[in-house]
Amino acid sequence: MNRRNLSTLGAGLATLVLAWLGLAVPSAQAAALGGINFASSTHTQADLIAESTAIAPAHPLWVAVRMKIDPTWHIYWINYGDTGDATKIAWELPPGWSAGPILWPTPKRLPVGHLMNYGYENLALLLVQLTPPANLPVGSNVTFKAKVSWLECADVCVPGSADVSLTLPVSTREPTADTQNKPIIDAARAALPQPADSFNVSAWRQGDQLFLGLELKPGAPTPPNLSDSYFFSEDSQTQPSAPQVLHQTKNGWVLEMARITSAPAATTLPGILTLGGSDTSALAINPPLTASPPTAFADFSTGNASGGLLTILLLGFFGGLILNVMPCVFPVLGIKVLGFVKQAGAERRHVIMHGLTFTVGVLVSMWTLVGVLQSLRATGAQLGWGFQLQEPAFVLGLAIFFLLFALSLSGVFEVGGSLIGVGSNLTARTGLGGSFFQGVLAVVVATPCTAPLLAPALGAAFTLPPLQGFLTFTAIALGLASPYLVLSLFPGLAQRLPRPGAWMETFKQFMAFPLYATVGFLLYTLAGQVSAERFLNILFALVAIAMAAWVYGRRATPAASPKGRRWAILVALLIFLPTAAWAFWPTEELNWEPWSADRVAELQKEGRPIYVDFTARWCATCQLNKEIVFHSSRVLAAIDTRHVALLRADWTARDPAITAELARFGRSAVPFDLLYLPGNTTPVELPSVLTPDIVLSALGAPAPAAP
């Protein structure tokens, strides 16, 4: 299922859910104003206007659906971008009448985080030409009706719709201009994207990229600065959130864009091109889409535009080399250095095999990562370097792994008989498995980092065709592995390292601290991906996991009896496994809004129940209440079915407004919870220690015994 189908399905489901909760966009309330049937949703108003006050037989009629949008809100273009839903008009016309296509005004770019959407703010006029039948009877009245539907978004999105209509008489005379509406329609028509009369426009595809060529026609005026030109693809062929790069060539300009590889095959590239980023300099284009550039741009290629593939490969290699001293990878560097120290004096073939195996581990893991990334990007997903770190489960798993790794280096416990090589226990005989696993680990821990020279190489790799991108990542992997490969191929260099001794244990323990710092960074990342309550549970889980490692390290020692070691392993697993499962187990996240007195007043006007939680992160009882009450399936179901608004007054830092609100109820501490019920201006005050039954009783919901 492609991106557009998923979004349409999501919008449909959202509409059903909103209707079930009684929150569907208010039904159209018509008011006959001068023959116009006017309707509105919560944040967008729509009406139907015409350029004439009467209809003449055999004369087409221009009309416009006028959409007035509240400040900070927007609606969507025919191609909504990464997320959203297109605005639609469903006509209900008298017999014999026909409606032409919508003439879309130039949309705006609407960035939402790392996504890019296309739509309109403030005001949008959608022009349509209506054509009458040949035998239109004079003296009759004609009523045009249409169902307009849209998705309006600000911080949240709400489906909207309106039934609009317009009634006009049929006259024998020439159409009389509507003095109020014709200037509006004329201005909207003049602002539409214009034909590209000054350019020969061409389009071609190459790998994952699309290109628009603009060749200035002889005698045409030189256009102004085109540096911020942007192409809006009408049929969703380009990736909205990917950057568009303009290249100037000897024969004109080439706009380079990322292609949605899952889009249906197309023979043309329809859309709107804004010159220099100006909405008033927009061109409506639809050039044939070919597999190769035209003669004017035959010498253009992505390699030439970005400085050559060789330059990109060199940047990737040296960027990978520098990665070795970045904080994410440096601990692995230290462990590998200890490995070379330990191997000093060993057979040369043995040392070379370790270096080659490490390099293979780096290459295989990098190729696997790039293969997954390219496959997901081929489906239209907008992903980049470190994409797996956008998944909380992966970040948590990496944090647990690094915590255990660091505890092992600190001497809390040992895995196997070797002090080095996190993977050495995989193959106890030769240790090659350990070298391979270290190569894999180096790539995994490198993904949160970038290094000097690496950023431009990564940027180019994601815009090049797949084979060239694959070569770029291979160069990065070879750069990352090169220090170890060189040391293994030239043992004389390894001889310059310090001799094995007691310093190795000290160095090993010292290398634990960069790993603890890496755990801290991963937890910082995780804190932005999960709720505060779940993050607190994860912190407690990590403490328990560390205790499991301590139990194992204290009792499962070589000096312990076999029975004692088995018991130690069993106890450690009994602590580790349930705790890890608890940390990874997904929880239902509630949508809490920040508390304010104004927000309470707004929600009371809507007639919704309001739950206000006065809380603080340093309040242990507050966290216990959340764990007990808001993880109860019965409470969650009651909140859902009663459409309870959830407001959180976070008193973790000083907040005079929250302090004053607590004082208004005679309180000076948290926890404190209030429940505003519809029709009651005085809220219900809940006790400090809560249970699901207490909250359900206050909501007026049945509180059966938990199954």
C-alpha positions in Angstrom: 0.0 0.0 0.0 1.5 3.3 -1.0 1.8 6.5 1.0 -1.3 8.1 -0.5 -3.5 5.0 0.2 -2.3 4.9 3.8 -3.0 8.5 4.3 -6.5 8.3 2.8 -7.2 5.2 5.0 -5.9 7.1 8.0 -8.1 10.1 7.3 -11.1 7.8 6.9 -10.5 6.1 10.1 -10.0 9.4 11.8 -13.4 10.6 10.6 -15.0 7.4 11.9 -13.4 7.7 15.3 -14.3 11.4 15.6 -17.9 10.6 14.6 -18.1 7.8 17.2 -16.8 10.1 19.9 -19.4 12.7 19.0 -16.6 15.0 17.7 -17.3 15.1 14.0 -16.9 18.4 12.4 -20.1 20.4 13.0 -22.8 19.8 10.4 -23.1 22.5 7.8 -25.4 25.3 9.0 -26.8 27.0 5.9 -27.9 30.6 5.8 -29.4 31.9 2.6 -27.5 35.0 1.9 -28.2 36.5 -1.5 -28.7 33.1 -3.1 -25.5 31.7 -1.5 -25.7 28.8 0.8 -22.9 29.3 3.3 -21.4 26.6 5.5 -18.6 26.3 8.0 -16.5 23.8 10.0 -14.6 24.6 13.1 -11.7 26.4 11.5 -12.6 26.7 7.8 -15.5 28.3 6.1 -16.6 27.5 2.5 -19.0 29.2 0.1 -19.7 29.2 -3.6 -19.5 32.4 -5.7 -19.9 33.1 -9.4 -18.6 35.9 -11.7 -22.1 36.6 -13.1 -25.5 37.4 -11.6 -27.3 35.5 -14.3 -26.7 32.6 -16.7 -26.9 33.0 -20.5 -27.5 29.9 -22.7 -24.4 28.6 -24.4 -22.1 30.7 -22.1 -19.9 28.8 -19.6 -20.0 30.1 -16.1 -16.9 30.5 -13.9 -17.5 29.8 -10.2 -15.1 29.5 -7.2 -15.3 27.6 -4.0 -14.0 30.2 -1.6 -12.4 28.8 1.6 -11.6 31.1 4.5 -9.1 29.5 6.9 -8.5 30.6 10.5 -5.0 31.9 11.4 -2.4 29.1 12.2 -4.6 26.5 10.4 -4.2 25.2 6.8 -5.9 22.9 4.3 -4.2 20.8 1.6 -3.5 20.9 -2.2 -4.3 18.1 -4.6 -0.9 16.5 -3.6 -0.9 17.1 0.1 2.8 16.2 0.6 4.0 13.7 3.2 0.9 13.7 5.4 -2.7 15.1 5.0 -5.6 14.7 2.6 -6.4 16.6 -0.6 -9.3 19.0 -0.7 -12.2 17.7 -2.8 -15.3 19.0 -4.5 -18.2 16.6 -5.4 -20.7 18.4 -7.6 -24.4 17.9 -7.8 -25.4 19.7 -11.0 -28.7 20.1 -12.9 -29.2 17.7 -15.9 -27.0 18.5 -18.8 -24.5 20.7 -16.9 -20.8 19.6 -16.5 -18.0 20.8 -14.3 -14.4 21.2 -15.5 -11.3 20.4 -13.4 -10.3 22.5 -10.4 -7.8 25.2 -11.3 -5.5 25.0 -8.3 -3.8 28.1 -7.0 -0.1 27.8 -6.2 0.3 25.9 -2.8 2.6 26.8 0.0 5.3 24.6 1.6 4.1 23.7 5.1 7.0 22.1 7.0 6.0 19.9 10.0 9.1 18.7 11.8 11.1 16.7 9.2 8.1 16.3 6.9 6.9 18.7 4.2 3.2 19.2 3.3 1.6 21.3 0.6 -1.5 23.4 1.1 -3.1 26.8 1.8 -3.4 29.3 4.6 -5.8 32.1 5.3 -7.7 32.0 1.9 -8.0 29.7 -1.1 -10.2 30.1 -4.2 -10.7 26.9 -6.2 -11.9 27.9 -9.7 -14.1 25.7 -11.8 -15.8 26.3 -15.1 -19.4 25.0 -15.4 -20.7 24.4 -18.9 -24.5 24.5 -19.5 -26.6 22.3 -21.9 -27.5 23.7 -25.3 -31.2 23.8 -24.6 -31.1 25.7 -21.3 -34.7 27.2 -20.8 -34.8 31.0 -20.4 -36.6 32.3 -17.3 -35.8 29.3 -15.1 -33.6 29.2 -12.0 -30.6 26.9 -11.8 -29.2 25.7 -8.5 -25.7 24.4 -8.3 -24.7 22.2 -5.3 -21.4 20.8 -4.2 -20.0 18.8 -1.2 -16.6 20.2 -0.3 -14.4 18.1 2.0 -11.0 18.9 3.4 -8.6 18.2 6.3 -7.8 21.2 8.4 -4.7 21.1 10.5 -2.7 23.2 13.0 -1.3 21.3 16.1 -4.0 18.8 15.5 -6.0 17.8 12.4 -9.8 17.7 12.0 -11.7 16.5 8.9 -14.1 19.2 7.6 -16.9 19.3 5.1 -19.5 21.7 3.9 -22.6 21.6 1.6 -22.5 24.8 -0.6 -25.0 25.9 -3.2 -25.7 28.8 -5.5 -28.9 29.7 -7.4 -28.9 31.9 -10.5 -31.6 32.9 -13.0 -31.3 32.1 -16.8 -31.4 35.2 -18.9 -31.5 35.9 -22.7 -29.0 38.7 -22.3 -25.3 38.5 -22.1 -24.1 37.5 -18.6 -24.0 40.4 -16.2 -20.9 40.7 -14.1 -21.3 40.3 -10.4 -19.6 43.5 -9.2 -18.6 42.0 -5.9 -17.5 38.6 -6.9 -16.1 39.0 -10.5 -13.1 41.0 -9.3 -12.3 38.3 -6.8 -12.5 35.5 -9.4 -10.5 37.6 -11.9 -7.8 38.2 -9.3 -7.7 34.5 -8.5 -7.5 33.6 -12.2 -4.6 36.1 -12.7 -2.7 34.5 -9.8 -2.9 31.0 -11.2 0.4 29.4 -12.4 1.2 30.6 -15.9 2.5 28.7 -19.0 6.3 28.4 -19.2 6.6 30.6 -22.3 10.1 31.7 -21.7 11.6 28.2 -21.2 12.0 24.9 -23.0 11.1 22.6 -20.2 12.4 19.0 -20.1 12.2 16.2 -17.5 14.1 12.9 -17.1 14.8 10.3 -14.5 18.0 8.7 -13.4 18.0 6.1 -10.6 16.2 7.5 -7.6 16.3 11.1 -8.9 14.1 13.2 -11.1 15.4 16.2 -13.1 13.7 19.3 -14.5 15.7 21.1 -17.2 15.0 24.8 -17.9 16.5 26.1 -21.1 15.9 29.8 -21.8 14.3 30.4 -25.2 16.1 32.8 -27.6 15.1 36.4 -26.9 13.4 35.6 -23.6 14.4 37.9 -20.6 16.8 36.5 -18.2 14.9 35.4 -15.1 15.8 36.8 -11.6 17.6 34.7 -9.0 16.3 31.1 -9.2 18.2 29.7 -6.2 15.1 28.8 -4.1 13.0 27.4 -7.0 10.8 24.5 -6.0 8.7 22.0 -7.9 5.3 20.8 -6.6 4.6 17.4 -8.2 0.9 17.2 -9.0 0.8 13.4 -9.1 3.2 12.6 -6.1 6.3 11.6 -8.0 8.8 13.5 -5.9 9.6 13.1 -2.2 8.2 16.2 -0.5 10.6 16.3 2.4 13.8 15.6 0.4 15.8 18.7 -0.6 15.5 20.0 -4.2 18.9 21.2 -5.6 19.2 23.7 -8.4 22.3 23.4 -10.6 23.2 26.0 -13.2 24.7 24.7 -16.4 26.0 26.3 -19.6 22.6 25.9 -21.3 20.3 26.7 -18.4 19.3 25.3 -15.1 18.6 21.7 -13.8 16.4 21.1 -10.7 17.4 17.8 -9.0 14.7 16.1 -6.9 14.4 12.8 -5.1 11.9 10.4 -6.7 9.3 8.3 -4.9 10.4 4.9 -6.3 7.1 3.3 -5.4 5.1 5.8 -7.5 3.4 4.4 -10.6 5.3 4.7 -13.8 4.6 8.0 -15.5 5.2 9.5 -19.0 5.0 13.1 -18.0 5.8 15.2 -14.9 2.9 17.5 -14.2 3.1 20.2 -11.5 3.8 23.7 -10.5 7.3 25.2 -10.6 7.9 28.3 -8.4 10.8 30.4 -9.6 13.0 31.7 -6.9 10.6 30.5 -4.3 8.0 33.1 -5.2 4.3 32.2 -5.3 3.7 35.0 -7.8 6.3 33.5 -10.3 4.8 30.1 -10.7 4.7 28.0 -13.9 2.3 25.3 -14.7 4.3 22.6 -16.5 3.8 19.1 -17.8 6.9 18.0 -19.8 7.4 14.5 -21.1 9.3 12.3 -18.7 12.2 10.5 -20.4 14.9 8.1 -19.4 17.8 10.4 -20.5 18.4 14.2 -20.6 17.8 16.2 -23.8 20.7 17.4 -25.9 20.9 20.7 -24.0 21.7 18.9 -20.8 23.4 15.8 -22.2 26.6 16.5 -20.3 24.8 16.9 -17.0 25.1 14.2 -14.4 24.8 14.0 -10.6 28.4 13.1 -10.4 29.4 16.3 -12.3 27.0 18.4 -10.2 28.4 17.1 -6.9 32.1 17.2 -7.8 32.5 13.7 -9.1 32.0 10.3 -7.7 35.7 10.0 -6.8 35.5 13.1 -4.6 32.5 11.6 -2.8 34.3 8.3 -2.3 37.3 10.1 -0.9 35.2 12.1 1.5 33.4 9.0 2.6 36.7 7.1 3.2 38.3 9.9 5.3 35.0 10.6 7.1 34.9 6.9 8.1 38.5 7.1 9.2 37.8 10.1 11.5 34.8 8.2 12.9 37.2 6.1 14.9 38.0 8.9 17.3 34.3 10.1 17.7 32.7 9.5 21.1 30.4 6.8 19.7 33.2 4.6 18.3 36.2 5.4 20.5 35.4 2.7 23.1 35.5 0.1 20.4 38.8 1.5 19.2 40.3 1.1 22.7 39.1 -2.5 22.9 40.6 -3.3 19.5 43.9 -1.7 20.5 44.1 -4.0 23.5 43.5 -6.8 21.1 46.5 -5.9 19.0 48.6 -5.6 22.2 47.6 -9.0 23.3 48.4 -10.5 19.8 51.9 -9.0 19.8 54.3 -11.7 18.9 51.7 -14.0 17.5 52.0 -15.6 14.1 51.6 -13.0 11.4 49.0 -15.0 9.5 46.9 -15.1 12.7 47.1 -11.3 13.1 46.2 -10.6 9.5 43.2 -12.9 9.7 41.9 -10.9 12.7 42.3 -7.7 10.8 40.6 -9.0 7.7 37.7 -10.6 9.7 37.2 -7.3 11.5 37.0 -5.5 8.1 34.5 -8.1 6.8 32.4 -7.5 9.9 32.4 -3.8 9.2 31.6 -4.2 5.5 28.8 -6.8 6.0 27.1 -4.8 8.7 27.3 -1.6 6.7 26.0 -3.3 3.6 23.1 -4.8 5.6 22.3 -1.4 7.1 22.4 0.3 3.7 20.3 -2.6 2.1 17.6 -2.1 4.7 17.7 1.6 4.3 17.5 1.6 0.5 14.7 -0.9 0.6 12.6 1.3 3.0 13.4 4.4 1.0 12.2 2.5 -2.1 8.8 2.3 -0.5 8.7 6.1 -0.1 9.9 6.2 3.5 11.9 9.3 4.4 14.9 7.9 6.1 18.6 8.8 6.6 21.8 7.9 8.4 21.0 6.6 11.9 17.3 5.9 11.0 17.2 2.9 13.3 17.8 5.3 16.2 14.3 6.7 15.6 12.9 3.5 17.0 12.6 3.6 20.8 13.0 -0.2 21.1 16.3 -0.1 19.2 17.6 2.8 21.3 16.7 1.0 24.5 18.3 -2.3 23.3 21.5 -0.4 22.5 21.4 1.3 25.8 21.1 -2.0 27.7 23.9 -3.6 25.6 26.3 -0.7 26.2 25.4 -0.7 29.9 26.3 -4.3 30.2 29.4 -3.8 28.1 30.5 -0.9 30.4 29.8 -2.9 33.5 31.9 -5.8 32.2 34.8 -3.4 31.4 34.4 -1.9 35.0 34.9 -5.4 36.4 31.4 -6.0 37.7 31.3 -9.2 35.8 33.3 -11.0 33.1 32.1 -12.7 29.9 34.4 -15.6 29.1 38.0 -15.8 30.1 39.3 -12.9 28.0 39.4 -9.3 29.1 39.1 -8.0 25.6 36.8 -8.4 22.7 33.1 -8.2 23.5 32.4 -11.0 21.0 35.3 -13.3 21.9 33.1 -15.8 23.6 31.4 -16.4 20.2 34.4 -18.6 19.1 36.6 -19.6 21.9 39.1 -21.4 19.8 40.2 -18.8 17.3 38.6 -15.6 18.4 37.8 -14.7 14.8 34.1 -14.5 15.7 35.1 -11.9 18.3 36.8 -9.8 15.6 33.9 -10.1 13.2 31.4 -9.0 16.0 33.7 -6.1 16.9 33.4 -4.9 13.2 29.6 -5.2 13.4 29.6 -3.3 16.7 31.7 -0.5 15.3 29.1 0.2 12.6 26.2 -0.1 15.0 27.7 2.4 17.4 28.8 4.7 14.6 25.3 5.5 13.4 24.6 8.2 16.1 27.7 10.0 15.0 28.9 12.0 12.1 32.4 13.3 11.5 34.1 16.0 9.5 34.0 15.2 5.8 31.3 12.5 6.5 28.2 14.8 6.3 28.7 15.8 2.6 29.4 12.1 1.6 26.2 11.0 3.4 24.2 13.7 1.8 25.4 12.7 -1.7 25.0 9.0 -1.0 21.2 9.5 -0.4 20.8 11.3 -3.7 22.9 9.2 -5.9 21.6 6.1 -7.8 21.6 2.9 -5.7 24.9 1.5 -7.1 26.9 4.8 -6.5 25.3 5.2 -3.1 26.3 1.6 -2.2 29.9 2.4 -3.3 29.9 5.5 -1.1 28.9 3.5 2.0 31.5 0.9 1.2 34.1 3.7 1.2 32.9 4.8 4.6 33.1 1.3 5.9 36.7 0.8 4.6 37.7 4.1 6.2 36.2 3.0 9.5 38.1 -0.4 9.3 41.4 0.9 7.8 43.4 1.5 11.1 42.9 -2.0 12.2 43.5 -3.4 8.7 46.7 -1.5 8.4 47.9 -2.6 11.9 47.2 -6.3 11.0 48.9 -6.1 7.5 52.0 -4.4 8.9 52.8 -6.0 12.3 55.8 -3.8 12.7 53.5 -0.9 13.5 51.8 -3.0 16.2 55.2 -3.6 17.8 55.3 0.1 18.6 52.3 -0.3 20.9 53.1 -0.7 24.7 53.9 -4.2 25.9 51.2 -6.2 27.7 51.1 -5.6 31.4 49.0 -4.4 34.3 48.2 -1.1 32.5 45.8 -3.1 30.3 43.4 -3.7 33.1 43.5 0.0 34.0 43.0 1.0 30.4 40.1 -1.5 30.1 38.3 0.0 33.1 39.0 3.5 31.8 37.3 2.7 28.5 34.1 1.9 30.4 33.5 5.6 31.0 33.0 6.6 27.4 30.5 3.7 27.2 28.7 5.1 30.3 28.6 8.5 28.5 27.2 6.7 25.4 24.5 5.2 27.6 23.7 8.7 28.8 23.4 10.0 25.3 21.1 7.1 24.3 18.9 7.8 27.3 18.8 11.4 26.3 17.6 10.3 22.8 15.0 7.9 24.4 13.6 10.7 26.6 12.4 12.5 23.5 10.7 9.4 22.1 8.6 8.1 25.1 6.5 9.6 27.8 7.9 10.8 31.0 6.2 7.9 32.9 7.6 5.2 30.6 11.1 6.8 30.7 11.1 6.6 34.5 10.1 2.9 34.3 13.0 2.4 31.9 15.5 4.0 34.3 14.3 1.7 37.1 14.6 -1.2 34.7 18.2 -0.3 33.9 19.0 -0.3 37.6 17.5 -3.7 38.0 19.5 -5.0 34.9 22.7 -3.6 36.5 21.8 -5.5 39.7 21.4 -8.7 37.7 24.9 -8.2 36.2 26.2 -7.6 39.7 24.6 -10.8 41.0 26.2 -12.8 38.1 29.6 -11.2 38.7 29.6 -11.8 42.4 28.5 -15.4 42.4 29.3 -16.9 38.9 33.0 -16.7 39.4 35.6 -19.4 38.4 36.2 -20.0 42.1 32.5 -20.8 42.8 31.2 -24.3 42.7 29.2 -25.5 39.6 26.1 -25.5 41.7 26.8 -22.0 43.0 27.4 -20.7 39.4 24.2 -22.2 38.2 22.2 -20.6 41.0 23.9 -17.2 40.3 23.0 -17.5 36.6 19.4 -18.5 37.4 18.9 -15.6 39.9 20.5 -13.1 37.4 18.2 -14.3 34.6 15.1 -14.1 36.9 16.0 -10.5 37.5 17.1 -9.6 34.0 14.5 -11.2 31.8 11.3 -9.9 33.4 12.9 -6.4 33.9 13.9 -6.2 30.2 10.5 -7.4 29.1 8.9 -4.7 31.3 11.2 -2.0 29.8 10.4 -3.1 26.2 6.7 -3.7 26.8 4.7 -1.0 24.9 2.2 1.1 26.9 -0.8 3.1 25.8 0.3 6.7 25.7 -2.4 9.2 26.7 -2.6 12.6 25.1 -2.0 15.1 27.9 -2.3 18.8 27.3 -0.5 21.5 29.3 -2.9 22.9 32.0 -4.0 26.5 31.9 -7.1 28.2 33.3 -8.0 29.4 29.8 -7.9 25.9 28.4 -10.1 24.6 31.2 -12.7 27.3 30.3 -12.5 26.4 26.6 -13.1 22.7 27.3 -16.0 23.5 29.7 -17.7 25.4 26.9 -17.4 22.3 24.8 -19.2 20.3 27.5 -16.4 17.8 27.9 -15.3 16.1 31.2 -11.9 17.5 32.2 -9.3 15.7 34.3 -6.6 17.9 35.7 -3.4 16.3 37.2 -1.3 18.5 39.4 2.0 16.7 39.5 5.8 16.9 39.6 8.6 14.6 38.5 10.1 14.7 42.0 6.8 13.6 43.6 7.0 9.8 44.1 3.3 9.5 45.0 2.4 11.3 41.8 4.3 8.7 39.8 2.7 5.8 41.7 -0.7 7.2 41.0 0.0 7.4 37.3 1.3 3.8 37.3 -1.7 2.4 39.1 -4.5 4.5 37.5 -3.5 5.4 34.0 -2.3 1.9 33.2 -5.7 0.4 34.1 -7.6 -0.8 31.1 -10.9 0.1 32.8 -9.8 3.7 33.3 -8.4 4.0 29.8 -11.7 2.7 28.4 -13.7 5.2 30.4 -11.5 8.1 29.3 -11.9 7.0 25.7 -15.7 6.5 25.7 -16.4 9.7 27.7 -14.0 11.7 25.7 -12.3 13.1 28.8 -9.9 15.9 28.2 -6.6 15.4 30.1 -4.7 18.4 31.4 -1.4 18.2 33.2 -0.2 20.9 35.5 3.5 20.1 35.8 5.0 21.7 39.0 8.4 20.2 38.6 9.8 23.7 38.3 8.3 26.7 39.9 5.2 27.9 38.2 3.3 30.9 39.8 0.1 30.0 37.9 0.0 26.5 39.2 1.0 27.6 42.7 -1.9 30.1 42.7 -4.4 27.4 41.4 -3.3 25.0 44.2 -3.8 27.8 46.7 -7.3 28.5 45.3 -8.2 25.0 46.5 -6.4 25.3 49.8 -3.5 23.1 48.7 0.3 23.7 48.8 1.6 20.3 47.6 1.1 17.6 45.0 -0.4 15.2 44.0 -3.7 16.9 43.6 -6.3 15.9 41.0 -9.5 17.6 39.9 -12.3 16.3 37.7 -14.6 18.8 36.0 -17.9 17.2 34.9 -20.2 18.8 32.3 -22.8 21.1 33.8 -20.9 21.5 37.1 -18.7 24.6 37.6 -17.2 23.2 40.8 -14.8 20.4 40.2 -14.6 17.1 42.1 -11.5 17.0 44.3 -9.8 13.5 44.3 -7.8 12.1 47.2 -4.0 12.2 47.1 -3.6 8.4 46.8 -5.7 7.1 43.8 -7.0 3.8 42.7 -8.8 2.9 39.4 -12.1 2.5 41.3 -11.8 6.0 42.8 -11.3 7.6 39.4 -14.1 5.5 37.8 -16.5 6.4 40.5 -15.8 10.1 40.1 -16.4 9.8 36.3 -19.7 8.1 37.0 -18.5 4.9 35.3 -19.2 1.4 36.6 -16.2 -0.1 38.5 -16.5 -3.8 38.3 -13.9 -6.0 39.9 -10.9 -6.4 37.8 -10.9 -9.8 36.0 
